[in-house]
Amino acid sequence: MKDKRKNIKRSNVFQLVLGIVIIVLVNFIASFLFIRFDLTFEKRYSLSPATKKVLKNLDDVVFFKVFLYGDLPPGFQRLSNETKEMLDEFRAYSKNIQYQFVNPSENPNAKDRNDAYRLLVERGLQPTDLRVAKKGESSQMILFPGALVSYRGREVPVQLLQAQLQEEPNKVLNTSIQALEYNLASAIQTVMTAIKPRIAIIEGHGELNALQTIDLQNSLSAFYSVDRVTINHKINSLAVRIKSDSTHDVLLNKYRAIIVAKPMKPFDEKDKFLIDQFIMRGGKVLWLIDPVFASMDSLQKYNTTIGIPNDINLEDMLFNYGVRLNLNLVQDMRALKIPVKTGQVGNQPQFDFFEWYFFPVLIPTLNHPIVNGLNAVKTEFISSLDTVTAPGVKKTFLLTTSPYSRTVNAPALIDLEILRQRPDERMFNKGPQPVAVLLEGEFASAFLYRIPPELSGNPGLGFRSKSRNTKMIVIADGDIVKNDFSQKEGYPLPLGFDQYSRQTFGNKDLALNAINFLCDDSGIISVRSRELKLRLLDGNTVMKQRLFWQLLNILFPVAMILGFGIAKYRIRKATYTHPARKK
């Protein structure tokens, strides 16, 4: 009997030691192997290959200082938790990721707290002002749903909350969570880039001036080195000549992309040719063109104006690349409201706000990296566009107007009197009108067999008849990237900010996303098209069946445990009751 007990004890000790050895061995092997399993349907916790590549290339510490912390409302607490989980996911692939969560409102001194707020705004973070109800009392709360990312002395801000007009808070929150991987990975890539890619804003054809695009240029400067360039027939305006072993030198693009923002004067053939060859060498272009010219200045003076075709001599070139700008203006019942004088009391004019159908508000619906989760975009006198046959070119409509739209061909009479009339919905029946398109592929030169005579004798042109694989974006409204100016003080306002409604539209994010997509070689921007499904309960059903589900959740577990206990008791009784006792 004693030997049997010793054997059992020896066997237990052996099993314990063996288990410890196996655990140590498994952990030792696991330190060299890295395997993670994501069992969620939409792969919520799986990083994209582009993000993993960025993380694995880190050679020094990237530090995230996140300011979404403290006693937060439930929605912002969830965003804070998801941010921490995403950073932990980053740390699983790189030990150089470090982070700290800070509450900028924890200082009890109001002056010090306001100084901290001001410093965060100066460093690029935008506050969110909330009214929160607690214990029957309402209070104001200022949050900074953002982070500062630093690496080797360089720093960039990241906004974690992706605001969207006319969207439910839950959807805004879900969109923000969807964008976390892209926003954080893009910040790492930006802060790691010592030499910024170069882009150019073209001038010399009546384009938007430096003040009208100051916020666009400042925003782009966080990611790119931005120049303002006048082509003026100079080959070296967009290209640089490199010595080659061959007979002729080689021309290389100086810029990753160029922006043509609302030109109002015709392009001559020489400047068009230089842009064409920039594209043929793989350059990217963001075209922001007004096919029809109309101005609010004339309307404010005379209450009427005429929208006339804007001849800038680019139609043939764009048509060759696969897009046609239509000579019309789009009216949309989903439009921006503008102030209109409705009377006067004493010396004070009285204003009211009306939806101005010539200023459509575009709400993106496409699941594409450029516009996915983007806030509504405001426009001014926008036109429609169509695509045409261009072999080897893929076309994707990025933005359309609402289904309640119509077009007015130029020359078009524009009269403020339409604001005083009730709109006839039957007239707004043309359906969504495309106003922005992405073109990708290999483009044929618009100057095949017709090089401008002034340049045809130049052997150093290095003429290309077909482009490398490249892309461009065409938007039929130049004012999308124009910042307004304060009517009282005259200073430039943030791009997309409407001083009448005090709302910020998604114009800046659209421009940044467009340039990032055109210039992105790592593929990180593709993460923006990732979709995490928001699985919300039906509010009406919850209210109707609330008592039933409460009772079910309380009583069912208790009943299940009691039933399991009774069944187990009966089974044990039937098994161990002595037969003699049954008799």
SULHU-V130210 format. One record per residue. N is the residue number from 1. RES is the residue in one letter. NEAR is the number of other ideal C-beta (glycine too) atoms within 12 Angstrom. Layout:
N&RES&NEAR  N&RES&NEAR
//
This chain:
1&M&7  2&K&8  3&D&9  4&K&10  5&R&11  6&K&12  7&N&13  8&I&14  9&K&14  10&R&14  11&S&14  12&N&14  13&V&14  14&F&14  15&Q&14  16&L&14  17&V&14  18&L&14  19&G&14  20&I&14  21&V&14  22&I&14  23&I&14  24&V&14  25&L&14  26&V&14  27&N&13  28&F&12  29&I&13  30&A&13  31&S&10  32&F&10  33&L&10  34&F&15  35&I&9  36&R&17  37&F&9  38&D&14  39&L&10  40&T&13  41&F&12  42&E&17  43&K&19  44&R&24  45&Y&24  46&S&23  47&L&35  48&S&29  49&P&18  50&A&27  51&T&37  52&K&26  53&K&20  54&V&37  55&L&33  56&K&20  57&N&20  58&L&27  59&D&15  60&D&20  61&V&21  62&V&37  63&F&29  64&F&39  65&K&30  66&V&41  67&F&42  68&L&43  69&Y&28  70&G&23  71&D&17  72&L&30  73&P&24  74&P&15  75&G&26  76&F&34  77&Q&20  78&R&26  79&L&40  80&S&36  81&N&23  82&E&32  83&T&39  84&K&26  85&E&22  86&M&41  87&L&38  88&D&22  89&E&29  90&F&35  91&R&23  92&A&22  93&Y&28  94&S&28  95&K&16  96&N&23  97&I&32  98&Q&23  99&Y&33  100&Q&20  101&F&25  102&V&24  103&N&24  104&P&34  105&S&30  106&E&15  107&N&16  108&P&9  109&N&11  110&A&12  111&K&11  112&D&15  113&R&20  114&N&17  115&D&15  116&A&25  117&Y&25  118&R&17  119&L&19  120&L&31  121&V&21  122&E&15  123&R&24  124&G&26  125&L&33  126&Q&27  127&P&29  128&T&35  129&D&15  130&L&23  131&R&14  132&V&22  133&A&12  134&K&14  135&K&7  136&G&6  137&E&9  138&S&11  139&S&16  140&Q&15  141&M&23  142&I&29  143&L&35  144&F&41  145&P&43  146&G&39  147&A&42  148&L&33  149&V&39  150&S&26  151&Y&27  152&R&17  153&G&11  154&R&24  155&E&23  156&V&34  157&P&33  158&V&43  159&Q&40  160&L&45  161&L&39  162&Q&35  163&A&32  164&Q&31  165&L&27  166&Q&18  167&E&22  168&E&15  169&P&23  170&N&20  171&K&23  172&V&28  173&L&35  174&N&30  175&T&35  176&S&39  177&I&37  178&Q&33  179&A&42  180&L&47  181&E&42  182&Y&44  183&N&44  184&L&44  185&A&45  186&S&39  187&A&43  188&I&45  189&Q&37  190&T&36  191&V&32  192&M&30  193&T&25  194&A&15  195&I&10  196&K&23  197&P&30  198&R&27  199&I&38  200&A&39  201&I&40  202&I&43  203&E&29  204&G&28  205&H&31  206&G&24  207&E&36  208&L&35  209&N&22  210&A&20  211&L&19  212&Q&29  213&T&37  214&I&27  215&D&30  216&L&43  217&Q&35  218&N&22  219&S&30  220&L&38  221&S&25  222&A&30  223&F&35  224&Y&33  225&S&23  226&V&31  227&D&26  228&R&29  229&V&30  230&T&19  231&I&35  232&N&18  233&H&22  234&K&19  235&I&31  236&N&21  237&S&29  238&L&39  239&A&33  240&V&20  241&R&20  242&I&18  243&K&13  244&S&13  245&D&8  246&S&10  247&T&10  248&H&16  249&D&20  250&V&19  251&L&30  252&L&24  253&N&37  254&K&28  255&Y&38  256&R&36  257&A&43  258&I&43  259&I&44  260&V&45  261&A&40  262&K&39  263&P&34  264&M&30  265&K&19  266&P&20  267&F&34  268&D&22  269&E&25  270&K&27  271&D&38  272&K&36  273&F&36  274&L&45  275&I&47  276&D&42  277&Q&40  278&F&44  279&I&44  280&M&35  281&R&35  282&G&28  283&G&39  284&K&41  285&V&46  286&L&45  287&W&45  288&L&45  289&I&50  290&D&45  291&P&43  292&V&38  293&F&34  294&A&39  295&S&24  296&M&27  297&D&11  298&S&20  299&L&28  300&Q&17  301&K&11  302&Y&16  303&N&18  304&T&19  305&T&25  306&I&21  307&G&34  308&I&24  309&P&25  310&N&33  311&D&23  312&I&33  313&N&23  314&L&38  315&E&27  316&D&22  317&M&39  318&L&39  319&F&24  320&N&31  321&Y&44  322&G&33  323&V&41  324&R&29  325&L&41  326&N&33  327&L&29  328&N&35  329&L&44  330&V&48  331&Q&40  332&D&40  333&M&29  334&R&31  335&A&34  336&L&36  337&K&23  338&I&28  339&P&23  340&V&24  341&K&20  342&T&15  343&G&11  344&Q&10  345&V&10  346&G&7  347&N&6  348&Q&9  349&P&13  350&Q&14  351&F&18  352&D&16  353&F&19  354&F&25  355&E&28  356&W&36  357&Y&40  358&F&43  359&F&38  360&P&44  361&V&41  362&L&43  363&I&30  364&P&38  365&T&19  366&L&25  367&N&20  368&H&29  369&P&38  370&I&39  371&V&39  372&N&31  373&G&41  374&L&39  375&N&36  376&A&36  377&V&44  378&K&43  379&T&48  380&E&42  381&F&43  382&I&48  383&S&45  384&S&41  385&L&42  386&D&25  387&T&25  388&V&22  389&T&15  390&A&28  391&P&14  392&G&19  393&V&31  394&K&21  395&K&28  396&T&29  397&F&31  398&L&38  399&L&44  400&T&35  401&T&43  402&S&32  403&P&19  404&Y&27  405&S&36  406&R&30  407&T&35  408&V&32  409&N&20  410&A&27  411&P&18  412&A&30  413&L&22  414&I&33  415&D&22  416&L&26  417&E&14  418&I&27  419&L&28  420&R&14  421&Q&13  422&R&11  423&P&23  424&D&14  425&E&15  426&R&10  427&M&19  428&F&28  429&N&18  430&K&24  431&G&17  432&P&28  433&Q&37  434&P&33  435&V&45  436&A&48  437&V&41  438&L&37  439&L&38  440&E&27  441&G&23  442&E&24  443&F&42  444&A&25  445&S&30  446&A&35  447&F&31  448&L&19  449&Y&10  450&R&19  451&I&26  452&P&23  453&P&12  454&E&16  455&L&26  456&S&16  457&G&11  458&N&22  459&P&14  460&G&21  461&L&29  462&G&28  463&F&27  464&R&29  465&S&21  466&K&26  467&S&34  468&R&22  469&N&20  470&T&34  471&K&40  472&M&46  473&I&46  474&V&48  475&I&46  476&A&46  477&D&44  478&G&41  479&D&40  480&I&46  481&V&45  482&K&37  483&N&35  484&D&32  485&F&19  486&S&15  487&Q&14  488&K&8  489&E&9  490&G&11  491&Y&16  492&P&24  493&L&28  494&P&29  495&L&35  496&G&37  497&F&27  498&D&33  499&Q&26  500&Y&22  501&S&24  502&R&14  503&Q&24  504&T&29  505&F&40  506&G&40  507&N&44  508&K&36  509&D&39  510&L&42  511&A&47  512&L&41  513&N&43  514&A&45  515&I&42  516&N&39  517&F&38  518&L&38  519&C&41  520&D&32  521&D&23  522&S&28  523&G&24  524&I&37  525&I&35  526&S&26  527&V&36  528&R&38  529&S&27  530&R&33  531&E&22  532&L&29  533&K&15  534&L&22  535&R&12  536&L&15  537&L&14  538&D&11  539&G&12  540&N&10  541&T&12  542&V&14  543&M&12  544&K&12  545&Q&16  546&R&16  547&L&13  548&F&15  549&W&16  550&Q&12  551&L&14  552&L&15  553&N&15  554&I&13  555&L&16  556&F&15  557&P&13  558&V&14  559&A&15  560&M&15  561&I&13  562&L&14  563&G&15  564&F&14  565&G&14  566&I&14  567&A&14  568&K&14  569&Y&15  570&R&14  571&I&13  572&R&12  573&K&14  574&A&13  575&T&11  576&Y&12  577&T&14  578&H&10  579&P&9  580&A&6  581&R&8  582&K&9  583&K&6
//
